[in-house]
Amino acid sequence: MTSIEQVVVLATFGSVWAVLSVGHNLADHVFGQSDRQAANKGAPSATDVADGVSPRKGWGACLGHVLSVGLVT
């Protein structure tokens, strides 16, 4: 048999998950992530790094994305 405490934990988890999921989708697709962030947040390939591109290329765009998601949610 399920206790009331277990029901409360499950309901809390479900509610928090739903709110964060909606917030993340809004941040990704509506308010937060810019086209520049989406295009540039990936890590460079091994070939790019071998050709002299910084292995940290994309960190700025990724940080901007994380900050925008945090602000929206």
N, C-alpha and C positions, 0 to 999 in steps of 0.2 A: 504494500500500500504506500502511496506517495504522501509524504508529510506536507504540511502547509509551508514549511521552510523551503523544501525542494521546489514547490510551485512558485514561491516568491523568487527564488534564485533563477529559475528558468524564465519567468516572466521578465525579470530585470535584464537578464542576458538578451532575450529576444528584443526588448525595447531598445536597449543600447545599440545592439547590432543594427536594427532598422534605422535608427537616427544617424549613426555613423555611415551606413551604406548610402543613404540618401545624400548626406553631406558630401561624401567623397565623390559621388556621381555629379552633383552640382558643381563641385570644385573642378572636376576634370573636364566637364563638357559644357558648362554654362558660364560660370563666373571666373574661375581661377586660372586655369592653364592657358597660356597664350600659344599661338602657333609656333613661335620661336622656341618656347620651352619644349614643346612636343617634338620638334624637329631636332633639337640640339642636346637633349638631356642624356643621350646614349653615350656609352664609352667608345673611344676610338678603337678601331681594329688593331690587331697586332701588326699588320702591315703599315698602318698609319703611324703607330708608335715607332716602328723601325725606321720610318721615313722622317722622324723628327717631331711629330705631333706630340704635344704634352699628354701623358697618360691621364691627366686631370681635366682634359678637355670635356666639357659637358657638365662639370660639377656646378658651375654657376647657374645654368638653366635648371638643373635638378634641384638645387637649393631653392631657387625661386618657385619652383613647382611645389615643393614641400611646404614652403611658407604660405603660399596661396591656399593650399588645401587646409593648412592649420587655421588660417584666418576665416575661411568659409565655414569650416566645421566647428 
